[in-house]
């Protein structure tokens, strides 16, 4: 087996780090959901198209990530991207998730209603976390139902985006502009990886993309690359392309933040 395709083994130290990260959240798993096991393939596809069911990987309640305040976060299965720095490769394939009725998910959210402080139909602030690969499947009516979007802008040009994710940048930009047209708030998230996303011209391109969202961007989160997702790649026997990648230095983080600030953005 060549060095490029060799599988690696998760060490006890790496597992310890991942467990420490997991303790920030109250992982909910998939307990308590009613799953449409009885549906045949045709009916299941039809229910997916109407939105009556979705494939769910897991859910959790946390205060550390995924938007402001204490949040219930639902992780969906099925992603068209294959990001080299993905923390959750176990969510790539829709079939690896559990089909869950929409009503069952709503009932789960309703149980935690008293935990949340907001004002919508169920008094829940709604936040969408996405890279924007939703196209027309995410309708204008759905956009109206969200309060905030955490929008991942992974690279500033199509060539670099393709290398990093295997996908296209254009859908991200198009979705950001749709959000802006509906006067929705955006928190842009950018993963800073030395040698991959840190080039000054890449950061400048991302800043210009954010400017194209017509003032909808409340702030930009510069997220330093880390290795907390590496054990999942090992467990799934997927060769991890960033096996020996280091995170950014304090100096590099400061330089990138200053670049975004020079464009008038608030940066975290």
Order of alpha helices (4+ residues) and beta strands (2+ residues): alpha-beta-alpha-beta-beta-beta-alpha-beta-alpha-beta-alpha-alpha-beta-alpha-beta-alpha-alpha
